[in-house]
Amino acid sequence: MVYVVSVALVVVAAAACGLVGFRVLRLLRTYRVTASMVAAHTSDRVGLLRARSAAVRVAITERRRRRGDSTAPQYDRL
């Protein structure tokens, strides 16, 4: 009779571990999807920021060419 109780407790513990494991795996999958979306969004934003900074550099270079300047402006001149 004691063996039946022990076997029943082992079966209940195994079922509980299985249920907890299933929920953990589902939460990890949700976390992975969310982390992937955040990484993609961040990558897109960084790409846009790099494109904007490149456009600013091009605009500054073009402006210097039109003015005939080849060096950076000197701020200590009066």
Backbone as JSON Lines, residues from 0, in Angstrom:
{"i":0,"aa":"M","n":[0.82,-1.2,0.0],"ca":[0.0,0.0,0.0],"c":[0.87,1.27,0.0]}
{"i":1,"aa":"V","n":[1.97,1.22,0.7],"ca":[2.86,2.38,0.76],"c":[3.43,2.67,-0.63]}
{"i":2,"aa":"Y","n":[3.66,1.61,-1.41],"ca":[4.21,1.79,-2.75],"c":[3.24,2.51,-3.67]}
{"i":3,"aa":"V","n":[1.97,2.28,-3.49],"ca":[0.95,2.92,-4.32],"c":[0.96,4.42,-4.06]}
{"i":4,"aa":"V","n":[1.06,4.82,-2.81],"ca":[1.1,6.24,-2.46],"c":[2.38,6.87,-3.03]}
{"i":5,"aa":"S","n":[3.49,6.16,-2.93],"ca":[4.75,6.69,-3.45],"c":[4.68,6.85,-4.97]}
{"i":6,"aa":"V","n":[4.14,5.87,-5.66],"ca":[4.01,5.95,-7.11],"c":[3.07,7.08,-7.49]}
{"i":7,"aa":"A","n":[1.98,7.25,-6.76],"ca":[1.04,8.33,-7.04],"c":[1.71,9.69,-6.85]}
{"i":8,"aa":"L","n":[2.49,9.84,-5.82],"ca":[3.2,11.1,-5.58],"c":[4.22,11.37,-6.69]}
{"i":9,"aa":"V","n":[4.92,10.35,-7.15],"ca":[5.87,10.52,-8.24],"c":[5.16,10.94,-9.52]}
{"i":10,"aa":"V","n":[4.0,10.34,-9.81],"ca":[3.23,10.69,-11.0],"c":[2.74,12.13,-10.9]}
{"i":11,"aa":"V","n":[2.24,12.55,-9.74],"ca":[1.77,13.92,-9.56],"c":[2.94,14.9,-9.7]}
{"i":12,"aa":"A","n":[4.09,14.56,-9.13],"ca":[5.26,15.44,-9.23],"c":[5.74,15.55,-10.67]}
{"i":13,"aa":"A","n":[5.71,14.44,-11.4],"ca":[6.12,14.47,-12.8],"c":[5.15,15.31,-13.63]}
{"i":14,"aa":"A","n":[3.88,15.2,-13.36],"ca":[2.88,16.0,-14.08],"c":[3.07,17.49,-13.76]}
{"i":15,"aa":"A","n":[3.34,17.81,-12.51],"ca":[3.55,19.21,-12.13],"c":[4.8,19.76,-12.8]}
{"i":16,"aa":"C","n":[5.88,18.97,-12.83],"ca":[7.1,19.42,-13.5],"c":[6.87,19.61,-14.99]}
{"i":17,"aa":"G","n":[6.1,18.7,-15.58],"ca":[5.79,18.83,-17.0],"c":[4.99,20.09,-17.28]}
{"i":18,"aa":"L","n":[4.01,20.38,-16.44],"ca":[3.2,21.59,-16.61],"c":[4.05,22.85,-16.46]}
{"i":19,"aa":"V","n":[4.88,22.88,-15.45],"ca":[5.76,24.04,-15.24],"c":[6.73,24.19,-16.4]}
{"i":20,"aa":"G","n":[7.3,23.08,-16.84],"ca":[8.23,23.12,-17.98],"c":[7.56,23.62,-19.24]}
{"i":21,"aa":"F","n":[6.33,23.18,-19.5],"ca":[5.59,23.63,-20.67],"c":[5.36,25.14,-20.62]}
{"i":22,"aa":"R","n":[4.95,25.65,-19.45],"ca":[4.71,27.1,-19.33],"c":[6.0,27.9,-19.49]}
{"i":23,"aa":"V","n":[7.09,27.38,-18.94],"ca":[8.38,28.07,-19.07],"c":[8.81,28.12,-20.54]}
{"i":24,"aa":"L","n":[8.66,27.01,-21.24],"ca":[9.03,26.99,-22.66],"c":[8.17,27.96,-23.47]}
{"i":25,"aa":"R","n":[6.9,28.04,-23.15],"ca":[6.01,28.98,-23.86],"c":[6.42,30.42,-23.58]}
{"i":26,"aa":"L","n":[6.75,30.72,-22.32],"ca":[7.2,32.07,-21.99],"c":[8.53,32.4,-22.66]}
{"i":27,"aa":"L","n":[9.42,31.43,-22.75],"ca":[10.7,31.66,-23.42],"c":[10.5,31.92,-24.91]}
{"i":28,"aa":"R","n":[9.55,31.22,-25.51],"ca":[9.26,31.46,-26.93],"c":[8.72,32.87,-27.12]}
{"i":29,"aa":"T","n":[7.82,33.29,-26.24],"ca":[7.28,34.65,-26.32],"c":[8.4,35.68,-26.13]}
{"i":30,"aa":"Y","n":[9.29,35.42,-25.17],"ca":[10.41,36.33,-24.94],"c":[11.31,36.41,-26.17]}
{"i":31,"aa":"R","n":[11.59,35.26,-26.79],"ca":[12.45,35.24,-27.97],"c":[11.84,36.04,-29.13]}
{"i":32,"aa":"V","n":[10.54,35.9,-29.34],"ca":[9.87,36.65,-30.4],"c":[9.93,38.14,-30.11]}
{"i":33,"aa":"T","n":[9.67,38.51,-28.86],"ca":[9.72,39.92,-28.48],"c":[11.13,40.49,-28.62]}
{"i":34,"aa":"A","n":[12.12,39.74,-28.17],"ca":[13.51,40.21,-28.29],"c":[13.9,40.35,-29.75]}
{"i":35,"aa":"S","n":[13.45,39.46,-30.59],"ca":[13.75,39.55,-32.02],"c":[13.11,40.8,-32.63]}
{"i":36,"aa":"M","n":[11.88,41.09,-32.24],"ca":[11.21,42.29,-32.76],"c":[11.93,43.55,-32.29]}
{"i":37,"aa":"V","n":[12.34,43.59,-31.04],"ca":[13.05,44.76,-30.52],"c":[14.39,44.93,-31.23]}
{"i":38,"aa":"A","n":[15.1,43.84,-31.47],"ca":[16.39,43.91,-32.17],"c":[16.2,44.42,-33.59]}
{"i":39,"aa":"A","n":[15.17,43.96,-34.27],"ca":[14.92,44.41,-35.64],"c":[14.56,45.89,-35.66]}
{"i":40,"aa":"H","n":[13.72,46.31,-34.73],"ca":[13.32,47.72,-34.67],"c":[14.53,48.6,-34.36]}
{"i":41,"aa":"T","n":[15.35,48.17,-33.41],"ca":[16.55,48.93,-33.06],"c":[17.51,49.01,-34.23]}
{"i":42,"aa":"S","n":[17.66,47.9,-34.94],"ca":[18.54,47.88,-36.12],"c":[18.04,48.85,-37.19]}
{"i":43,"aa":"D","n":[16.72,48.87,-37.4],"ca":[16.15,49.81,-38.36],"c":[16.42,51.25,-37.95]}
{"i":44,"aa":"R","n":[16.24,51.55,-36.67],"ca":[16.46,52.91,-36.2],"c":[17.92,53.32,-36.31]}
{"i":45,"aa":"V","n":[18.83,52.4,-36.01],"ca":[20.26,52.69,-36.13],"c":[20.62,52.93,-37.59]}
{"i":46,"aa":"G","n":[20.03,52.16,-38.49],"ca":[20.28,52.36,-39.91],"c":[19.81,53.72,-40.37]}
{"i":47,"aa":"L","n":[18.64,54.14,-39.9],"ca":[18.14,55.47,-40.26],"c":[19.05,56.57,-39.7]}
{"i":48,"aa":"L","n":[19.53,56.38,-38.48],"ca":[20.42,57.37,-37.88],"c":[21.73,57.45,-38.66]}
{"i":49,"aa":"R","n":[22.26,56.31,-39.08],"ca":[23.49,56.33,-39.89],"c":[23.27,57.02,-41.23]}
{"i":50,"aa":"A","n":[22.13,56.77,-41.83],"ca":[21.82,57.41,-43.12],"c":[21.7,58.92,-42.95]}
{"i":51,"aa":"R","n":[21.07,59.35,-41.88],"ca":[20.93,60.8,-41.64],"c":[22.29,61.44,-41.4]}
{"i":52,"aa":"S","n":[23.14,60.77,-40.61],"ca":[24.45,61.37,-40.34],"c":[25.28,61.41,-41.62]}
{"i":53,"aa":"A","n":[25.15,60.41,-42.48],"ca":[25.87,60.42,-43.76],"c":[25.35,61.56,-44.64]}
{"i":54,"aa":"A","n":[24.04,61.78,-44.62],"ca":[23.47,62.88,-45.41],"c":[23.97,64.23,-44.91]}
{"i":55,"aa":"V","n":[24.1,64.37,-43.6],"ca":[24.62,65.62,-43.04],"c":[26.07,65.82,-43.47]}
{"i":56,"aa":"R","n":[26.88,64.76,-43.44],"ca":[28.27,64.88,-43.89],"c":[28.35,65.27,-45.36]}
{"i":57,"aa":"V","n":[27.5,64.68,-46.18],"ca":[27.49,65.02,-47.61],"c":[27.08,66.48,-47.79]}
{"i":58,"aa":"A","n":[26.07,66.92,-47.06],"ca":[25.62,68.3,-47.19],"c":[26.71,69.28,-46.76]}
{"i":59,"aa":"I","n":[27.42,68.97,-45.7],"ca":[28.51,69.85,-45.25],"c":[29.62,69.89,-46.29]}
{"i":60,"aa":"T","n":[29.95,68.73,-46.85],"ca":[30.99,68.7,-47.9],"c":[30.57,69.5,-49.11]}
{"i":61,"aa":"E","n":[29.33,69.36,-49.54],"ca":[28.83,70.13,-50.69],"c":[28.85,71.63,-50.4]}
{"i":62,"aa":"R","n":[28.47,71.99,-49.2],"ca":[28.47,73.43,-48.86],"c":[29.89,73.99,-48.86]}
{"i":63,"aa":"R","n":[30.84,73.22,-48.35],"ca":[32.23,73.68,-48.36],"c":[32.75,73.82,-49.78]}
{"i":64,"aa":"R","n":[32.36,72.9,-50.65],"ca":[32.8,72.98,-52.04],"c":[32.25,74.24,-52.71]}
{"i":65,"aa":"R","n":[31.0,74.55,-52.44],"ca":[30.41,75.75,-53.05],"c":[31.07,77.02,-52.54]}
{"i":66,"aa":"R","n":[31.46,77.03,-51.28],"ca":[32.1,78.22,-50.7],"c":[33.57,78.28,-51.06]}
{"i":67,"aa":"G","n":[34.15,77.19,-51.51],"ca":[35.57,77.17,-51.83],"c":[36.44,76.83,-50.64]}
{"i":68,"aa":"D","n":[35.84,76.48,-49.53],"ca":[36.61,76.1,-48.35],"c":[37.02,74.64,-48.45]}
{"i":69,"aa":"S","n":[38.24,74.36,-48.04],"ca":[38.68,72.98,-48.02],"c":[38.98,72.52,-46.6]}
{"i":70,"aa":"T","n":[38.93,73.46,-45.67],"ca":[39.2,73.11,-44.28],"c":[38.01,73.5,-43.44]}
{"i":71,"aa":"A","n":[38.05,73.1,-42.21],"ca":[36.99,73.46,-41.28],"c":[37.08,74.94,-40.96]}
{"i":72,"aa":"P","n":[35.97,75.59,-40.66],"ca":[36.02,77.03,-40.35],"c":[36.82,77.3,-39.08]}
{"i":73,"aa":"Q","n":[37.47,78.42,-39.07],"ca":[38.25,78.82,-37.91],"c":[37.37,79.73,-37.05]}
{"i":74,"aa":"Y","n":[37.09,79.27,-35.86],"ca":[36.19,80.03,-34.98],"c":[36.92,81.08,-34.18]}
{"i":75,"aa":"D","n":[38.25,81.07,-34.18],"ca":[38.97,82.06,-33.4],"c":[39.25,83.34,-34.19]}
{"i":76,"aa":"R","n":[38.83,83.43,-35.45],"ca":[39.02,84.66,-36.22],"c":[38.0,85.7,-35.79]}
{"i":77,"aa":"L","n":[38.36,86.94,-35.94],"ca":[37.41,88.03,-35.62],"c":[36.73,88.54,-36.82]}
